[in-house]
Amino acid sequence: MMHVINQRADKTGKKVMFAFNLTGELDQMRRRHDLVLEAGGTCVMASLNSVGLAGMFKLARFANLPIHTHRNGAGAR
């Protein structure tokens, strides 16, 4: 995905924010965050319903990128 984002940024001079999903165990999320950061990513995302509030706080402590908290299933009836 970063290849496409970077190609477009080269053409327009603007880099879009894309939220890469990190949802998983804490160690997995840290590794995935670092991979996104190294690749030049601009945002990460995790599912609040999957990792819980404590998991989101832990992610926020080590993240160097903006975090989108996805509330999947919140609109289900």
N, CA, C, O and CB atoms as a CASP TS submission, in Angstrom:
PFRMAT TS
TARGET T0000
AUTHOR 0000-0000-0000
METHOD Language model
MODEL 1
PARENT N/A
ATOM      1  N   MET     1       0.824  -1.196   0.000  1.00  0.00           N
ATOM      2  CA  MET     1       0.000   0.000   0.000  1.00  0.00           C
ATOM      3  C   MET     1       0.864   1.254   0.000  1.00  0.00           C
ATOM      4  O   MET     1       0.521   2.243  -0.648  1.00  0.00           O
ATOM      5  CB  MET     1      -0.935   0.001   1.204  1.00  0.00           C
ATOM      6  N   MET     2       1.973   1.223   0.716  1.00  0.00           N
ATOM      7  CA  MET     2       2.824   2.406   0.775  1.00  0.00           C
ATOM      8  C   MET     2       3.388   2.749  -0.599  1.00  0.00           C
ATOM      9  O   MET     2       3.636   3.918  -0.893  1.00  0.00           O
ATOM     10  CB  MET     2       3.962   2.192   1.770  1.00  0.00           C
ATOM     11  N   HIS     3       3.592   1.744  -1.434  1.00  0.00           N
ATOM     12  CA  HIS     3       4.083   2.013  -2.785  1.00  0.00           C
ATOM     13  C   HIS     3       3.094   2.912  -3.530  1.00  0.00           C
ATOM     14  O   HIS     3       3.493   3.886  -4.169  1.00  0.00           O
ATOM     15  CB  HIS     3       4.306   0.687  -3.562  1.00  0.00           C
ATOM     16  N   VAL     4       1.825   2.586  -3.445  1.00  0.00           N
ATOM     17  CA  VAL     4       0.778   3.368  -4.119  1.00  0.00           C
ATOM     18  C   VAL     4       0.677   4.759  -3.497  1.00  0.00           C
ATOM     19  O   VAL     4       0.586   5.755  -4.214  1.00  0.00           O
ATOM     20  CB  VAL     4      -0.591   2.641  -4.035  1.00  0.00           C
ATOM     21  N   ILE     5       0.693   4.828  -2.185  1.00  0.00           N
ATOM     22  CA  ILE     5       0.599   6.114  -1.492  1.00  0.00           C
ATOM     23  C   ILE     5       1.776   7.007  -1.875  1.00  0.00           C
ATOM     24  O   ILE     5       1.591   8.192  -2.152  1.00  0.00           O
ATOM     25  CB  ILE     5       0.556   5.908   0.040  1.00  0.00           C
ATOM     26  N   ASN     6       2.975   6.450  -1.891  1.00  0.00           N
ATOM     27  CA  ASN     6       4.158   7.241  -2.231  1.00  0.00           C
ATOM     28  C   ASN     6       4.161   7.669  -3.695  1.00  0.00           C
ATOM     29  O   ASN     6       4.593   8.779  -4.007  1.00  0.00           O
ATOM     30  CB  ASN     6       5.420   6.450  -1.926  1.00  0.00           C
ATOM     31  N   GLN     7       3.688   6.816  -4.595  1.00  0.00           N
ATOM     32  CA  GLN     7       3.580   7.194  -6.007  1.00  0.00           C
ATOM     33  C   GLN     7       2.665   8.401  -6.170  1.00  0.00           C
ATOM     34  O   GLN     7       2.986   9.351  -6.884  1.00  0.00           O
ATOM     35  CB  GLN     7       3.057   6.014  -6.847  1.00  0.00           C
ATOM     36  N   ARG     8       1.530   8.347  -5.500  1.00  0.00           N
ATOM     37  CA  ARG     8       0.566   9.445  -5.585  1.00  0.00           C
ATOM     38  C   ARG     8       1.134  10.718  -4.956  1.00  0.00           C
ATOM     39  O   ARG     8       0.919  11.817  -5.468  1.00  0.00           O
ATOM     40  CB  ARG     8      -0.754   9.056  -4.895  1.00  0.00           C
ATOM     41  N   ALA     9       1.852  10.569  -3.853  1.00  0.00           N
ATOM     42  CA  ALA     9       2.462  11.726  -3.195  1.00  0.00           C
ATOM     43  C   ALA     9       3.499  12.381  -4.105  1.00  0.00           C
ATOM     44  O   ALA     9       3.629  13.605  -4.123  1.00  0.00           O
ATOM     45  CB  ALA     9       3.113  11.309  -1.864  1.00  0.00           C
ATOM     46  N   ASP    10       4.232  11.570  -4.856  1.00  0.00           N
ATOM     47  CA  ASP    10       5.218  12.116  -5.790  1.00  0.00           C
ATOM     48  C   ASP    10       4.542  12.949  -6.876  1.00  0.00           C
ATOM     49  O   ASP    10       5.093  13.954  -7.324  1.00  0.00           O
ATOM     50  CB  ASP    10       6.037  10.984  -6.427  1.00  0.00           C
ATOM     51  N   LYS    11       3.362  12.537  -7.294  1.00  0.00           N
ATOM     52  CA  LYS    11       2.644  13.252  -8.357  1.00  0.00           C
ATOM     53  C   LYS    11       1.957  14.514  -7.847  1.00  0.00           C
ATOM     54  O   LYS    11       1.932  15.533  -8.536  1.00  0.00           O
ATOM     55  CB  LYS    11       1.614  12.338  -8.994  1.00  0.00           C
ATOM     56  N   THR    12       1.400  14.443  -6.638  1.00  0.00           N
ATOM     57  CA  THR    12       0.578  15.550  -6.138  1.00  0.00           C
ATOM     58  C   THR    12       1.298  16.449  -5.139  1.00  0.00           C
ATOM     59  O   THR    12       0.890  17.590  -4.920  1.00  0.00           O
ATOM     60  CB  THR    12      -0.660  15.004  -5.499  1.00  0.00           C
ATOM     61  N   GLY    13       2.367  15.936  -4.534  1.00  0.00           N
ATOM     62  CA  GLY    13       3.035  16.695  -3.481  1.00  0.00           C
ATOM     63  C   GLY    13       2.346  16.571  -2.134  1.00  0.00           C
ATOM     64  O   GLY    13       2.732  17.232  -1.170  1.00  0.00           O
ATOM     65  N   LYS    14       1.321  15.719  -2.065  1.00  0.00           N
ATOM     66  CA  LYS    14       0.578  15.523  -0.818  1.00  0.00           C
ATOM     67  C   LYS    14       0.528  14.035  -0.497  1.00  0.00           C
ATOM     68  O   LYS    14       0.283  13.207  -1.374  1.00  0.00           O
ATOM     69  CB  LYS    14      -0.863  16.113  -0.923  1.00  0.00           C
ATOM     70  N   LYS    15       0.762  13.707   0.760  1.00  0.00           N
ATOM     71  CA  LYS    15       0.725  12.308   1.190  1.00  0.00           C
ATOM     72  C   LYS    15      -0.544  12.069   2.005  1.00  0.00           C
ATOM     73  O   LYS    15      -0.785  12.735   3.012  1.00  0.00           O
ATOM     74  CB  LYS    15       1.994  11.944   2.023  1.00  0.00           C
ATOM     75  N   VAL    16      -1.345  11.113   1.555  1.00  0.00           N
ATOM     76  CA  VAL    16      -2.597  10.827   2.252  1.00  0.00           C
ATOM     77  C   VAL    16      -2.329  10.065   3.543  1.00  0.00           C
ATOM     78  O   VAL    16      -1.303   9.403   3.698  1.00  0.00           O
ATOM     79  CB  VAL    16      -3.547  10.026   1.349  1.00  0.00           C
ATOM     80  N   MET    17      -3.279  10.178   4.460  1.00  0.00           N
ATOM     81  CA  MET    17      -3.204   9.409   5.696  1.00  0.00           C
ATOM     82  C   MET    17      -4.001   8.126   5.497  1.00  0.00           C
ATOM     83  O   MET    17      -5.189   8.173   5.176  1.00  0.00           O
ATOM     84  CB  MET    17      -3.742  10.231   6.919  1.00  0.00           C
ATOM     85  N   PHE    18      -3.360   7.002   5.684  1.00  0.00           N
ATOM     86  CA  PHE    18      -4.000   5.697   5.561  1.00  0.00           C
ATOM     87  C   PHE    18      -3.803   4.975   6.877  1.00  0.00           C
ATOM     88  O   PHE    18      -2.675   4.875   7.359  1.00  0.00           O
ATOM     89  CB  PHE    18      -3.419   4.870   4.362  1.00  0.00           C
ATOM     90  N   ALA    19      -4.874   4.468   7.469  1.00  0.00           N
ATOM     91  CA  ALA    19      -4.804   3.802   8.770  1.00  0.00           C
ATOM     92  C   ALA    19      -4.576   2.306   8.572  1.00  0.00           C
ATOM     93  O   ALA    19      -5.487   1.580   8.174  1.00  0.00           O
ATOM     94  CB  ALA    19      -6.100   4.051   9.589  1.00  0.00           C
ATOM     95  N   PHE    20      -3.366   1.853   8.849  1.00  0.00           N
ATOM     96  CA  PHE    20      -3.031   0.424   8.762  1.00  0.00           C
ATOM     97  C   PHE    20      -3.510  -0.286  10.019  1.00  0.00           C
ATOM     98  O   PHE    20      -3.233   0.166  11.130  1.00  0.00           O
ATOM     99  CB  PHE    20      -1.498   0.217   8.571  1.00  0.00           C
ATOM    100  N   ASN    21      -4.224  -1.386   9.855  1.00  0.00           N
ATOM    101  CA  ASN    21      -4.794  -2.125  10.978  1.00  0.00           C
ATOM    102  C   ASN    21      -3.703  -2.932  11.694  1.00  0.00           C
ATOM    103  O   ASN    21      -3.045  -3.776  11.087  1.00  0.00           O
ATOM    104  CB  ASN    21      -5.925  -3.059  10.491  1.00  0.00           C
ATOM    105  N   LEU    22      -3.524  -2.664  12.980  1.00  0.00           N
ATOM    106  CA  LEU    22      -2.523  -3.353  13.798  1.00  0.00           C
ATOM    107  C   LEU    22      -3.125  -4.390  14.723  1.00  0.00           C
ATOM    108  O   LEU    22      -2.383  -5.110  15.390  1.00  0.00           O
ATOM    109  CB  LEU    22      -1.752  -2.357  14.609  1.00  0.00           C
ATOM    110  N   THR    23      -4.427  -4.491  14.786  1.00  0.00           N
ATOM    111  CA  THR    23      -5.123  -5.300  15.783  1.00  0.00           C
ATOM    112  C   THR    23      -4.481  -6.673  15.968  1.00  0.00           C
ATOM    113  O   THR    23      -4.248  -7.404  15.006  1.00  0.00           O
ATOM    114  CB  THR    23      -6.574  -5.465  15.389  1.00  0.00           C
ATOM    115  N   GLY    24      -4.203  -7.004  17.224  1.00  0.00           N
ATOM    116  CA  GLY    24      -3.601  -8.282  17.571  1.00  0.00           C
ATOM    117  C   GLY    24      -3.149  -8.240  19.021  1.00  0.00           C
ATOM    118  O   GLY    24      -3.598  -7.399  19.801  1.00  0.00           O
ATOM    119  N   GLU    25      -2.260  -9.154  19.371  1.00  0.00           N
ATOM    120  CA  GLU    25      -1.679  -9.135  20.712  1.00  0.00           C
ATOM    121  C   GLU    25      -0.718  -7.952  20.812  1.00  0.00           C
ATOM    122  O   GLU    25      -0.259  -7.432  19.795  1.00  0.00           O
ATOM    123  CB  GLU    25      -0.945 -10.479  21.028  1.00  0.00           C
ATOM    124  N   LEU    26      -0.417  -7.530  22.036  1.00  0.00           N
ATOM    125  CA  LEU    26       0.390  -6.323  22.223  1.00  0.00           C
ATOM    126  C   LEU    26       1.735  -6.384  21.508  1.00  0.00           C
ATOM    127  O   LEU    26       2.134  -5.411  20.868  1.00  0.00           O
ATOM    128  CB  LEU    26       0.616  -6.087  23.691  1.00  0.00           C
ATOM    129  N   ASP    27       2.437  -7.501  21.604  1.00  0.00           N
ATOM    130  CA  ASP    27       3.732  -7.620  20.926  1.00  0.00           C
ATOM    131  C   ASP    27       3.567  -7.539  19.410  1.00  0.00           C
ATOM    132  O   ASP    27       4.395  -6.936  18.727  1.00  0.00           O
ATOM    133  CB  ASP    27       4.420  -8.940  21.311  1.00  0.00           C
ATOM    134  N   GLN    28       2.510  -8.139  18.887  1.00  0.00           N
ATOM    135  CA  GLN    28       2.236  -8.064  17.451  1.00  0.00           C
ATOM    136  C   GLN    28       1.961  -6.626  17.034  1.00  0.00           C
ATOM    137  O   GLN    28       2.456  -6.164  16.005  1.00  0.00           O
ATOM    138  CB  GLN    28       1.043  -8.963  17.079  1.00  0.00           C
ATOM    139  N   MET    29       1.172  -5.921  17.836  1.00  0.00           N
ATOM    140  CA  MET    29       0.846  -4.531  17.497  1.00  0.00           C
ATOM    141  C   MET    29       2.096  -3.662  17.484  1.00  0.00           C
ATOM    142  O   MET    29       2.239  -2.796  16.621  1.00  0.00           O
ATOM    143  CB  MET    29      -0.176  -3.962  18.489  1.00  0.00           C
ATOM    144  N   ARG    30       3.002  -3.886  18.432  1.00  0.00           N
ATOM    145  CA  ARG    30       4.244  -3.106  18.463  1.00  0.00           C
ATOM    146  C   ARG    30       5.067  -3.375  17.203  1.00  0.00           C
ATOM    147  O   ARG    30       5.563  -2.440  16.575  1.00  0.00           O
ATOM    148  CB  ARG    30       5.072  -3.446  19.731  1.00  0.00           C
ATOM    149  N   ARG    31       5.212  -4.649  16.831  1.00  0.00           N
ATOM    150  CA  ARG    31       5.986  -4.987  15.622  1.00  0.00           C
ATOM    151  C   ARG    31       5.327  -4.396  14.374  1.00  0.00           C
ATOM    152  O   ARG    31       6.006  -3.861  13.498  1.00  0.00           O
ATOM    153  CB  ARG    31       6.120  -6.526  15.473  1.00  0.00           C
ATOM    154  N   ARG    32       4.012  -4.498  14.304  1.00  0.00           N
ATOM    155  CA  ARG    32       3.303  -3.960  13.144  1.00  0.00           C
ATOM    156  C   ARG    32       3.418  -2.444  13.082  1.00  0.00           C
ATOM    157  O   ARG    32       3.587  -1.877  12.002  1.00  0.00           O
ATOM    158  CB  ARG    32       1.832  -4.371  13.180  1.00  0.00           C
ATOM    159  N   HIS    33       3.327  -1.784  14.234  1.00  0.00           N
ATOM    160  CA  HIS    33       3.487  -0.333  14.287  1.00  0.00           C
ATOM    161  C   HIS    33       4.860   0.060  13.756  1.00  0.00           C
ATOM    162  O   HIS    33       4.978   0.969  12.935  1.00  0.00           O
ATOM    163  CB  HIS    33       3.297   0.186  15.727  1.00  0.00           C
ATOM    164  N   ASP    34       5.892  -0.625  14.227  1.00  0.00           N
ATOM    165  CA  ASP    34       7.252  -0.298  13.806  1.00  0.00           C
ATOM    166  C   ASP    34       7.439  -0.530  12.309  1.00  0.00           C
ATOM    167  O   ASP    34       8.145   0.232  11.649  1.00  0.00           O
ATOM    168  CB  ASP    34       8.265  -1.126  14.596  1.00  0.00           C
ATOM    169  N   LEU    35       6.820  -1.565  11.771  1.00  0.00           N
ATOM    170  CA  LEU    35       6.888  -1.844  10.337  1.00  0.00           C
ATOM    171  C   LEU    35       6.237  -0.712   9.533  1.00  0.00           C
ATOM    172  O   LEU    35       6.794  -0.251   8.536  1.00  0.00           O
ATOM    173  CB  LEU    35       6.203  -3.190  10.018  1.00  0.00           C
ATOM    174  N   VAL    36       5.063  -0.273   9.970  1.00  0.00           N
ATOM    175  CA  VAL    36       4.375   0.830   9.297  1.00  0.00           C
ATOM    176  C   VAL    36       5.214   2.099   9.375  1.00  0.00           C
ATOM    177  O   VAL    36       5.357   2.811   8.381  1.00  0.00           O
ATOM    178  CB  VAL    36       2.981   1.067   9.921  1.00  0.00           C
ATOM    179  N   LEU    37       5.765   2.384  10.539  1.00  0.00           N
ATOM    180  CA  LEU    37       6.594   3.576  10.724  1.00  0.00           C
ATOM    181  C   LEU    37       7.819   3.534   9.809  1.00  0.00           C
ATOM    182  O   LEU    37       8.132   4.526   9.150  1.00  0.00           O
ATOM    183  CB  LEU    37       7.034   3.702  12.196  1.00  0.00           C
ATOM    184  N   GLU    38       8.507   2.403   9.764  1.00  0.00           N
ATOM    185  CA  GLU    38       9.698   2.259   8.920  1.00  0.00           C
ATOM    186  C   GLU    38       9.359   2.402   7.435  1.00  0.00           C
ATOM    187  O   GLU    38      10.179   2.889   6.656  1.00  0.00           O
ATOM    188  CB  GLU    38      10.363   0.903   9.173  1.00  0.00           C
ATOM    189  N   ALA    39       8.165   1.983   7.044  1.00  0.00           N
ATOM    190  CA  ALA    39       7.752   2.056   5.640  1.00  0.00           C
ATOM    191  C   ALA    39       7.260   3.459   5.255  1.00  0.00           C
ATOM    192  O   ALA    39       6.940   3.711   4.094  1.00  0.00           O
ATOM    193  CB  ALA    39       6.651   1.029   5.368  1.00  0.00           C
ATOM    194  N   GLY    40       7.201   4.358   6.228  1.00  0.00           N
ATOM    195  CA  GLY    40       6.756   5.720   5.944  1.00  0.00           C
ATOM    196  C   GLY    40       5.274   5.929   6.101  1.00  0.00           C
ATOM    197  O   GLY    40       4.730   6.920   5.612  1.00  0.00           O
ATOM    198  N   GLY    41       4.600   4.998   6.784  1.00  0.00           N
ATOM    199  CA  GLY    41       3.164   5.124   7.012  1.00  0.00           C
ATOM    200  C   GLY    41       2.842   6.336   7.865  1.00  0.00           C
ATOM    201  O   GLY    41       3.696   6.845   8.593  1.00  0.00           O
ATOM    202  N   THR    42       1.600   6.793   7.769  1.00  0.00           N
ATOM    203  CA  THR    42       1.197   8.023   8.446  1.00  0.00           C
ATOM    204  C   THR    42       0.180   7.826   9.559  1.00  0.00           C
ATOM    205  O   THR    42      -0.114   8.767  10.295  1.00  0.00           O
ATOM    206  CB  THR    42       0.642   8.969   7.454  1.00  0.00           C
ATOM    207  N   CYS    43      -0.373   6.600   9.700  1.00  0.00           N
ATOM    208  CA  CYS    43      -1.415   6.375  10.698  1.00  0.00           C
ATOM    209  C   CYS    43      -1.586   4.872  10.926  1.00  0.00           C
ATOM    210  O   CYS    43      -1.352   4.069  10.023  1.00  0.00           O
ATOM    211  CB  CYS    43      -2.759   7.021  10.251  1.00  0.00           C
ATOM    212  N   VAL    44      -1.993   4.507  12.130  1.00  0.00           N
ATOM    213  CA  VAL    44      -2.306   3.109  12.436  1.00  0.00           C
ATOM    214  C   VAL    44      -3.710   3.033  13.023  1.00  0.00           C
ATOM    215  O   VAL    44      -4.279   4.043  13.437  1.00  0.00           O
ATOM    216  CB  VAL    44      -1.261   2.500  13.421  1.00  0.00           C
ATOM    217  N   MET    45      -4.253   1.830  13.052  1.00  0.00           N
ATOM    218  CA  MET    45      -5.601   1.616  13.561  1.00  0.00           C
ATOM    219  C   MET    45      -5.623   0.322  14.363  1.00  0.00           C
ATOM    220  O   MET    45      -4.902  -0.626  14.051  1.00  0.00           O
ATOM    221  CB  MET    45      -6.640   1.572  12.403  1.00  0.00           C
ATOM    222  N   ALA    46      -6.448   0.291  15.388  1.00  0.00           N
ATOM    223  CA  ALA    46      -6.667  -0.940  16.139  1.00  0.00           C
ATOM    224  C   ALA    46      -8.139  -1.011  16.529  1.00  0.00           C
ATOM    225  O   ALA    46      -8.796   0.014  16.715  1.00  0.00           O
ATOM    226  CB  ALA    46      -5.746  -1.005  17.401  1.00  0.00           C
ATOM    227  N   SER    47      -8.636  -2.214  16.647  1.00  0.00           N
ATOM    228  CA  SER    47     -10.027  -2.444  17.011  1.00  0.00           C
ATOM    229  C   SER    47     -10.177  -2.388  18.528  1.00  0.00           C
ATOM    230  O   SER    47      -9.629  -3.225  19.246  1.00  0.00           O
ATOM    231  CB  SER    47     -10.523  -3.802  16.464  1.00  0.00           C
ATOM    232  N   LEU    48     -10.915  -1.407  19.001  1.00  0.00           N
ATOM    233  CA  LEU    48     -11.150  -1.263  20.431  1.00  0.00           C
ATOM    234  C   LEU    48     -11.853  -2.494  20.996  1.00  0.00           C
ATOM    235  O   LEU    48     -11.548  -2.926  22.108  1.00  0.00           O
ATOM    236  CB  LEU    48     -11.977  -0.008  20.711  1.00  0.00           C
ATOM    237  N   ASN    49     -12.785  -3.058  20.242  1.00  0.00           N
ATOM    238  CA  ASN    49     -13.528  -4.219  20.723  1.00  0.00           C
ATOM    239  C   ASN    49     -12.650  -5.461  20.823  1.00  0.00           C
ATOM    240  O   ASN    49     -12.954  -6.368  21.598  1.00  0.00           O
ATOM    241  CB  ASN    49     -14.706  -4.495  19.811  1.00  0.00           C
ATOM    242  N   SER    50     -11.573  -5.516  20.054  1.00  0.00           N
ATOM    243  CA  SER    50     -10.679  -6.675  20.084  1.00  0.00           C
ATOM    244  C   SER    50      -9.566  -6.547  21.111  1.00  0.00           C
ATOM    245  O   SER    50      -9.246  -7.514  21.802  1.00  0.00           O
ATOM    246  CB  SER    50     -10.078  -6.888  18.728  1.00  0.00           C
ATOM    247  N   VAL    51      -8.970  -5.358  21.218  1.00  0.00           N
ATOM    248  CA  VAL    51      -7.804  -5.208  22.105  1.00  0.00           C
ATOM    249  C   VAL    51      -8.168  -4.614  23.455  1.00  0.00           C
ATOM    250  O   VAL    51      -7.367  -4.666  24.388  1.00  0.00           O
ATOM    251  CB  VAL    51      -6.756  -4.340  21.444  1.00  0.00           C
ATOM    252  N   GLY    52      -9.364  -4.049  23.574  1.00  0.00           N
ATOM    253  CA  GLY    52      -9.805  -3.471  24.838  1.00  0.00           C
ATOM    254  C   GLY    52      -9.177  -2.110  25.100  1.00  0.00           C
ATOM    255  O   GLY    52      -8.238  -1.692  24.423  1.00  0.00           O
ATOM    256  N   LEU    53      -9.716  -1.443  26.089  1.00  0.00           N
ATOM    257  CA  LEU    53      -9.228  -0.109  26.437  1.00  0.00           C
ATOM    258  C   LEU    53      -7.783  -0.158  26.937  1.00  0.00           C
ATOM    259  O   LEU    53      -6.979   0.713  26.605  1.00  0.00           O
ATOM    260  CB  LEU    53     -10.131   0.524  27.501  1.00  0.00           C
ATOM    261  N   ALA    54      -7.455  -1.172  27.731  1.00  0.00           N
ATOM    262  CA  ALA    54      -6.080  -1.299  28.232  1.00  0.00           C
ATOM    263  C   ALA    54      -5.096  -1.506  27.078  1.00  0.00           C
ATOM    264  O   ALA    54      -3.991  -0.965  27.097  1.00  0.00           O
ATOM    265  CB  ALA    54      -5.977  -2.473  29.234  1.00  0.00           C
ATOM    266  N   GLY    55      -5.502  -2.291  26.072  1.00  0.00           N
ATOM    267  CA  GLY    55      -4.657  -2.504  24.905  1.00  0.00           C
ATOM    268  C   GLY    55      -4.444  -1.225  24.119  1.00  0.00           C
ATOM    269  O   GLY    55      -3.351  -0.979  23.609  1.00  0.00           O
ATOM    270  N   MET    56      -5.486  -0.407  24.017  1.00  0.00           N
ATOM    271  CA  MET    56      -5.361   0.874  23.309  1.00  0.00           C
ATOM    272  C   MET    56      -4.437   1.823  24.061  1.00  0.00           C
ATOM    273  O   MET    56      -3.636   2.528  23.448  1.00  0.00           O
ATOM    274  CB  MET    56      -6.741   1.524  23.119  1.00  0.00           C
ATOM    275  N   PHE    57      -4.547   1.843  25.386  1.00  0.00           N
ATOM    276  CA  PHE    57      -3.641   2.686  26.178  1.00  0.00           C
ATOM    277  C   PHE    57      -2.196   2.238  26.008  1.00  0.00           C
ATOM    278  O   PHE    57      -1.297   3.070  25.880  1.00  0.00           O
ATOM    279  CB  PHE    57      -4.032   2.650  27.667  1.00  0.00           C
ATOM    280  N   LYS    58      -1.969   0.940  26.005  1.00  0.00           N
ATOM    281  CA  LYS    58      -0.615   0.403  25.816  1.00  0.00           C
ATOM    282  C   LYS    58      -0.084   0.796  24.437  1.00  0.00           C
ATOM    283  O   LYS    58       1.064   1.222  24.310  1.00  0.00           O
ATOM    284  CB  LYS    58      -0.609  -1.144  25.978  1.00  0.00           C
ATOM    285  N   LEU    59      -0.916   0.654  23.411  1.00  0.00           N
ATOM    286  CA  LEU    59      -0.526   1.044  22.060  1.00  0.00           C
ATOM    287  C   LEU    59      -0.158   2.527  22.023  1.00  0.00           C
ATOM    288  O   LEU    59       0.844   2.907  21.417  1.00  0.00           O
ATOM    289  CB  LEU    59      -1.660   0.746  21.060  1.00  0.00           C
ATOM    290  N   ALA    60      -0.958   3.348  22.662  1.00  0.00           N
ATOM    291  CA  ALA    60      -0.706   4.796  22.666  1.00  0.00           C
ATOM    292  C   ALA    60       0.612   5.149  23.344  1.00  0.00           C
ATOM    293  O   ALA    60       1.240   6.146  22.989  1.00  0.00           O
ATOM    294  CB  ALA    60      -1.846   5.525  23.362  1.00  0.00           C
ATOM    295  N   ARG    61       1.035   4.350  24.311  1.00  0.00           N
ATOM    296  CA  ARG    61       2.285   4.647  25.028  1.00  0.00           C
ATOM    297  C   ARG    61       3.520   4.483  24.146  1.00  0.00           C
ATOM    298  O   ARG    61       4.503   5.202  24.324  1.00  0.00           O
ATOM    299  CB  ARG    61       2.411   3.746  26.245  1.00  0.00           C
ATOM    300  N   PHE    62       3.483   3.542  23.192  1.00  0.00           N
ATOM    301  CA  PHE    62       4.674   3.347  22.374  1.00  0.00           C
ATOM    302  C   PHE    62       4.528   3.868  20.940  1.00  0.00           C
ATOM    303  O   PHE    62       5.509   3.905  20.197  1.00  0.00           O
ATOM    304  CB  PHE    62       5.018   1.890  22.339  1.00  0.00           C
ATOM    305  N   ALA    63       3.328   4.266  20.547  1.00  0.00           N
ATOM    306  CA  ALA    63       3.103   4.683  19.164  1.00  0.00           C
ATOM    307  C   ALA    63       3.722   6.045  18.864  1.00  0.00           C
ATOM    308  O   ALA    63       3.662   6.969  19.675  1.00  0.00           O
ATOM    309  CB  ALA    63       1.615   4.722  18.868  1.00  0.00           C
ATOM    310  N   ASN    64       4.313   6.140  17.689  1.00  0.00           N
ATOM    311  CA  ASN    64       4.839   7.407  17.187  1.00  0.00           C
ATOM    312  C   ASN    64       3.984   7.935  16.039  1.00  0.00           C
ATOM    313  O   ASN    64       4.325   8.940  15.414  1.00  0.00           O
ATOM    314  CB  ASN    64       6.293   7.238  16.729  1.00  0.00           C
ATOM    315  N   LEU    65       2.888   7.265  15.769  1.00  0.00           N
ATOM    316  CA  LEU    65       1.969   7.648  14.697  1.00  0.00           C
ATOM    317  C   LEU    65       0.589   7.896  15.287  1.00  0.00           C
ATOM    318  O   LEU    65       0.267   7.364  16.350  1.00  0.00           O
ATOM    319  CB  LEU    65       1.905   6.554  13.595  1.00  0.00           C
ATOM    320  N   PRO    66      -0.228   8.695  14.612  1.00  0.00           N
ATOM    321  CA  PRO    66      -1.615   8.856  15.067  1.00  0.00           C
ATOM    322  C   PRO    66      -2.324   7.500  15.071  1.00  0.00           C
ATOM    323  O   PRO    66      -2.046   6.639  14.236  1.00  0.00           O
ATOM    324  CB  PRO    66      -2.380   9.865  14.160  1.00  0.00           C
ATOM    325  N   ILE    67      -3.236   7.327  16.017  1.00  0.00           N
ATOM    326  CA  ILE    67      -3.966   6.068  16.149  1.00  0.00           C
ATOM    327  C   ILE    67      -5.454   6.316  15.905  1.00  0.00           C
ATOM    328  O   ILE    67      -6.066   7.175  16.541  1.00  0.00           O
ATOM    329  CB  ILE    67      -3.736   5.438  17.553  1.00  0.00           C
ATOM    330  N   HIS    68      -6.016   5.560  14.986  1.00  0.00           N
ATOM    331  CA  HIS    68      -7.456   5.551  14.787  1.00  0.00           C
ATOM    332  C   HIS    68      -8.004   4.370  15.571  1.00  0.00           C
ATOM    333  O   HIS    68      -7.594   3.230  15.354  1.00  0.00           O
ATOM    334  CB  HIS    68      -7.835   5.462  13.262  1.00  0.00           C
ATOM    335  N   THR    69      -8.930   4.642  16.481  1.00  0.00           N
ATOM    336  CA  THR    69      -9.564   3.588  17.258  1.00  0.00           C
ATOM    337  C   THR    69     -10.847   3.183  16.550  1.00  0.00           C
ATOM    338  O   THR    69     -11.817   3.939  16.495  1.00  0.00           O
ATOM    339  CB  THR    69      -9.848   4.052  18.719  1.00  0.00           C
ATOM    340  N   HIS    70     -10.827   1.976  16.013  1.00  0.00           N
ATOM    341  CA  HIS    70     -11.985   1.476  15.271  1.00  0.00           C
ATOM    342  C   HIS    70     -12.939   0.790  16.240  1.00  0.00           C
ATOM    343  O   HIS    70     -12.538  -0.088  17.004  1.00  0.00           O
ATOM    344  CB  HIS    70     -11.549   0.496  14.141  1.00  0.00           C
ATOM    345  N   ARG    71     -14.185   1.194  16.202  1.00  0.00           N
ATOM    346  CA  ARG    71     -15.197   0.614  17.089  1.00  0.00           C
ATOM    347  C   ARG    71     -16.068  -0.340  16.295  1.00  0.00           C
ATOM    348  O   ARG    71     -17.284  -0.162  16.227  1.00  0.00           O
ATOM    349  CB  ARG    71     -16.062   1.717  17.754  1.00  0.00           C
ATOM    350  N   ASN    72     -15.451  -1.358  15.690  1.00  0.00           N
ATOM    351  CA  ASN    72     -16.220  -2.291  14.854  1.00  0.00           C
ATOM    352  C   ASN    72     -17.334  -2.936  15.656  1.00  0.00           C
ATOM    353  O   ASN    72     -17.156  -3.342  16.805  1.00  0.00           O
ATOM    354  CB  ASN    72     -15.305  -3.375  14.263  1.00  0.00           C
ATOM    355  N   GLY    73     -18.479  -3.015  15.017  1.00  0.00           N
ATOM    356  CA  GLY    73     -19.649  -3.608  15.656  1.00  0.00           C
ATOM    357  C   GLY    73     -20.448  -2.646  16.497  1.00  0.00           C
ATOM    358  O   GLY    73     -21.492  -3.029  17.025  1.00  0.00           O
ATOM    359  N   ALA    74     -19.999  -1.397  16.648  1.00  0.00           N
ATOM    360  CA  ALA    74     -20.682  -0.445  17.515  1.00  0.00           C
ATOM    361  C   ALA    74     -22.082  -0.106  17.003  1.00  0.00           C
ATOM    362  O   ALA    74     -22.959   0.247  17.791  1.00  0.00           O
ATOM    363  CB  ALA    74     -19.858   0.825  17.643  1.00  0.00           C
ATOM    364  N   GLY    75     -22.299  -0.210  15.692  1.00  0.00           N
ATOM    365  CA  GLY    75     -23.601   0.130  15.127  1.00  0.00           C
ATOM    366  C   GLY    75     -24.527  -1.060  14.967  1.00  0.00           C
ATOM    367  O   GLY    75     -25.648  -0.919  14.478  1.00  0.00           O
ATOM    368  N   ALA    76     -24.063  -2.237  15.379  1.00  0.00           N
ATOM    369  CA  ALA    76     -24.889  -3.434  15.212  1.00  0.00           C
ATOM    370  C   ALA    76     -26.080  -3.396  16.157  1.00  0.00           C
ATOM    371  O   ALA    76     -25.983  -2.901  17.280  1.00  0.00           O
ATOM    372  CB  ALA    76     -24.059  -4.707  15.456  1.00  0.00           C
ATOM    373  N   ARG    77     -27.189  -3.917  15.695  1.00  0.00           N
ATOM    374  CA  ARG    77     -28.385  -3.932  16.542  1.00  0.00           C
ATOM    375  C   ARG    77     -28.763  -5.341  16.882  1.00  0.00           C
ATOM    376  O   ARG    77     -29.746  -5.563  17.589  1.00  0.00           O
ATOM    377  CB  ARG    77     -29.554  -3.229  15.861  1.00  0.00           C
TER
END
